[in-house]
Amino acid sequence: MQGSSHDDVRRHNLSVVLRLVHRSGAASRSQLTRATGLNRSTIAALVAELVDRGLVVEREPSSTNQVGRPSPIVSVSEQVVALAVNPEIDAVTIGIVGLDGQVHRRVRYPTDQSPSVLEAVNIAAAVIDGMRGELEAKFKVVGIGVAVPGLVRAHDGLVRHAPHLGWLDEPLAEMLEAATGYPVLAANDASLGAMAERFFGAGKGITDLIYLNGGASGIGGGMIVGGAAAGGIAGYAGEFGHTRVSDSNRVDSAGLRGTLEAEVTRRELLEVLGLAGADADELEQALLASTSPAVRAEVNRQIDHLAVALAGAINILNPQLVVLGGFLAALLAVDADRLRSAVASHSLGAAFGTVRLSAAELGSNLLMIGAAELAFEGLLDDPAELPAGPGAVST
């Protein structure tokens, strides 16, 4: 690492060590030495600084058969957290997520209709205010990450278009920061889901993956390409829901015809099941339990359209893994063989031969973890420069 000064190098190395224990879990000093290529004394100094900053803790290892003194175990501090917010068409969910990826608390505040941006901000701020006592007593808060079902401008968190919520050019991050006093970052929900699954779920150790999520607000996606999130020039990449999969006149939320989001919908699955509402887990169980020919026909129809979109993405991006979340995971659970066969029929043989289809592993915590990861990014980039704010980690 070439730096302009000793301080630049130190900051970079602090980031490397913190990222390792954040995303790979607790590690001994000797393991960190091997993983980073730094010497033992440098690792000891870096860990000591991270301990002083309250970002990691050290403990003695359990007894081993090693000769000599065993190396201390380094793990992220359970006190360091981010707040996560996910506005949807029927609720606003707020969570407390640890630097270790654990969701300490999740509050789902249901709404009778799609909330306006002001209503979503007020709900989130009120819930966070209700948590202040717990936050100030137990945690050090880095900031807030928001997972938005729509297009979000990367550099300032402006929601350019969230069609299901009816939001257009809304300064969500700015409004929530003013309402709470915490620094706020916002991004597309499915892109954050891809990041969460890559680091903490089905995509651990994978450098190239595609994530597609199906929810009440439609279908979105995210991509990890060569180990890095692919967001596009303004953060809008991954809108797989607007991929054309048929010649029908069905229209999606953007007014486009014959797209994946127009053909594959949670609403139609609920309708054919006769359910007024259900979360992803309940929907999956209902589909698996159903013996109705009408239900099976609708599932087959949606699987076949989903396969067209997945095959196109596989042919273009050549991923190692495709992860399906939300109600798309339910379709995979009902008939994985049909989906794989249909994808194969539309894919290049070489590309399909190296890809695996998987359900998301993080379940209902997925977007909480993804949104928190967004908030943690500045801390991970430079542990010596932490965002300010009430109850925030201080340097």
N, C-alpha and C positions, 0 to 999 in steps of 0.2 A: 504494500500500500504506500504510494507516494503522497506525502502530505506537505503542505506549505510550512508546517511547523510541528514541533513535538506535540502541541495541544491538539492539532488536527488528527494526528495519528492516534493519540489517546482516545479522543472522542469516537473515532472509527472503531477502535478495538472494544470500547465499552459497548457500542452498538452490536458488534458481532457476538460478544458473549451473552448479552441480554437476549438477543434474538434466538440464540441456540437454546437457552433454558426455557424461553417462552414457548417456542414452537416444537421443541423436541423433548421437553420434560427435564426433570432433575438430572443432573450429571455431576460426577466427581470432578475435582480440579484436574486430576490427571486425564480424564476424558476430554475436558475442555482444552487442555494443553495439546492433546493429539489432534482434536478436531480443528483447532485454529492454526496450529503450527507455531504458536508463540511459546516462549520459554516459561518455566514454572514460576519464576519470580514475577514475570509480567502478569501472568494469570492471577497470581496471588494478590498483586496490587490492584488489578482491575476488579476482582471480586470484592476486595475490601472497600473500594470506592462505591460499588453498587450496593453493598450492605449499608454503608454510611448514608446513602441516599434513600434507603428504605425500599429498594427495588427488588433485592434478593435476600435470601437468608441462607445460612450455612448450618449444617447439622453433622454430627458424627455418623458415619455409616454403620450399618448393622455389622455384626461380627463376620469376619471373613477368614479364609485360610491363608491369606497373603502373608508373606514375611515382611516385617517392618510396619511402620505406622501407616494405616490406611488413609487415603485422601478424603478430605471433607466433601460432603455432598452439597451442591449448590442448587437451589430452586427459587422460583420467583416468589415474591412476598404475596401472601394471601390478602394483604390489606390494600394492595394496589388494584383499583377497579376502574372500569369505564361504565357510563350509562348508555343504554341502547334504547332506541325508539323506532317503532315500526307502525306508521299510519296505514290503515287499510280501509276498504269501503264500509266495513261494519264494526271497526274497533280501532283503538290505538293501544299498542302494547309497549310497555316500558320495562326494562330489566336492569339489573346490576350484574355485571360480568367481570370476573376476576382476570388478572393477567395470565393465569394458568388455563383460561378457556372455560372455567366453571361458571355456570349461571347460578348466582346466589339467590336471586329473587326475580320473579316475572309477574307483572300485573297486567292483565288484559282488561281494558276499559271499553265495554261495548257501546256502540252508537246506533241510533235508530236509522240513520242515513249516512251517506258518505260525508265525513267532516270537511268543512272548509279548512284552509290552511290555518286560519286564526283559531278555529275550534280545536284543531289537532295540537297546536302550540299551547293553547290554554289547558287542555287536558294533560298533556305531557308535563307542563310546568307545575300543575296542581299536584299530580302524583309524585313528582320529584320533591316538591315542597313537603309533602307528607312523609317522605323518606329522609328528610334532612337530619333528623335526630340520629337515625341509624347510620347514615353516611358519615356524619361528623364524629360519631363515637367509635366506629369500627373500621372505617375505610379512608383511603386517600384517593380522591377522584381525579382522574386525568382529564376527562372531558366527556362529551356526548357524541355518539355516532348515530346517524339516522339512516335506516333502510327504506327507500322510497320506491313504490311501484310505478316507476315512470322514468323519464329522461331527466338526469340531473347534471348540471354543468359542473365539471370537476373542480375548478379552481375556487369557486365561491359558494357552492351548494345551492345555487339557484335552480328551482324545479322548473325546467323548461316546459314539460308537458307530462302530466299524470292524468291520462284521459278518464280512467275509471273514477278518480277522485274529483275530476273537474278542475284541476289545478293547471294554470298556465302562467309561466313566468312569475312564480311566487318565490320571494326571498326567504325560504324556510329556515335555512341555517342562521341567517342574520336575526330573524324574529325569535327563534328559540334561544339563541345566545343572549339576546336582550332580556328575555323573560326569565332565564335561569341564572345568568352570570357565568355559566360554564362555556368554554370554547366548544364549538359545534362544527362537525363535518357531516356532509350528507352525500349519498351515492345511490345508484340503482340497487334495488334489493337483490335481484338475482346475481348481479356481479359480486355483491358481498357474500351471497350464499356460496358462490364458487370458491371464494377465498377461504371461507370457513371450512368447507369440506376438504379443500386442499391441505390445510394445515392441521385440522383437528378431526376430520371424518374419513370418508371413503378414499380420499385422494392423498393420504399421507405418503410421502415419498414419490409422488407422481409429478412429472415436469410438464406434461401436456394433457389437459383434460377440458372437457366441455360440461357445463352444468346447465340444466334446464329445470325451471321450477314452474309448476302450475298451481295457481291460486285463484281466489275470488276475483282478483283484478286482471286475470289473463295469464299469459305465458311470457316469461322473460328468461334470459340466460346470461352466462358469464363464461369467460375463457381464460385458461392458464396456458400460455404458449412459451415453450422453452424455459419454464420455471417462473415466468413473470405474468402478472395480470395484463390482459390485452383489453384496454378500455377505449382505444381509438383516440383521435386528436382532442376530443372534448368530453370523453367519458360515456359516449352513447353506444359503444359496441356491444354486441351480444343480444340484439333484439331478434332472437330466433322466432318469436311468436308471429312476426310479420313476414316470415318466409312463405312464399306461395306453394301450396301443396295440392291444389285442386282447381278445376275450372268452374266451381260453383259460384253463385252470386252472394254467398254468405259474406258478411262484412265484419271486419274486426274493429277494435276500439279506435284505430287510426283511419278508418274508412276504406281500408284495402280489402279487396275481394279474394276469396279462396285461400286465405292464409291459414297457418297452423292454429293461430288463436281463434280464427273464425270457425274452424272445423272441430277443434278439440277443446271442450269446455267442461268445467266443473259443474256448471248450472245444468247441462243436459244429463249428466250422470245422476245428479241429485233428483232431477225430475223423473227419470225413468225408474229410479229406485223408490220414488214416492216420499223422499225425505225433504223436510223444510230447510234443513241446514245440518252440517256436520263438519268436523275438522278432518284433516287428511287421514288420520288414523281410523276414525269412525267410518269414513267413506270407504277406505280399503276393506275393512271388516265386512261392511254391508255388501260390497261387490263380491267378495270371496264367498259369502254365505248365500247369495242369491242363486236361484235355479230358474229364474225367469228368462225365456227365450228373448224377450224384448231387451232386457238388460244386457244379455250376452251379445246381441246384435249391435247395440250401441257401443259396447266396449270394443268389439271387433272393428267397427267403423273408425273409432278414434285411434285405436292402435295402428291401423293401416295408414292413416294420415300422419300420425306421429313418426312412423317409420320413414316416410318420404323426407321429412325435415331432418331427422337424425342422419340419414344416409348422405344427404347433401353436405351437412356439416362435417361428417367423417371424411368424405371425399376431398373436401377443401382443406381441412385442418390436420388430418391424420393424427388424431389423439390416441393416447394410451387408454383413456377411460372416459366414458360418458356417464354422468351421474344425474339421476332423475329425482326430483323432489316434489313435494306437494301431491296433488292428485295424479301427476304423471307417474310417480312411484307406485301408486295404486294400480294403474294400468299394467305396469311391469309385473306387479305381484300376481295379478289375475291370470296373465298368460304371457310369461316371459318367452316361451318357445315361439309363439306367434310373432311377438315383437322382434325377436332376434332374426327369425326367418325372413320377415318382411324387410328389415333393415338390410340384411345380406343381399336380398334380391335387387336392391337399388344401389348397392355400394360396389366400389371397385374391390375385387377379391383381396388384393394385397393389403389395402387399407383396413378392410373389415377383419382380416385375419389377425391383426395386431391390436384390436380394440376390445375392451370389455364394457358391458353395460351393468350398472349397479344402481341400487336405490341409495338415496342420501342416508347417512348414518346419524345425523344430529337431530332429526325429528323437529319438534316444535321449538327447540332452542337454536335452530340454525341461524335465523336472521338476527337474533340477539347476539350471538357470537360473532357473526359477520359485521354487524354494525359496531360492536365494541372494538373489533380488530381495526376498523377505520379510525376510531378515536385513539387507539394505541400507536398508530403508525408513526406519529411525530416523536413519541417517547422512544420507540424502537430505533428510529433513525438517529436520534441524538439524546441519550439519557441525561446528558449534562444540561440540556435546554428544554425544560418542561413547561407546558402552557400554564399560565396563571389563572386564577379564578377561585371563588369561595370554596373552601374545602378541598382545593386541588393540592396535588403533590407539590411541594415547594423545594427550591434549590438554594 
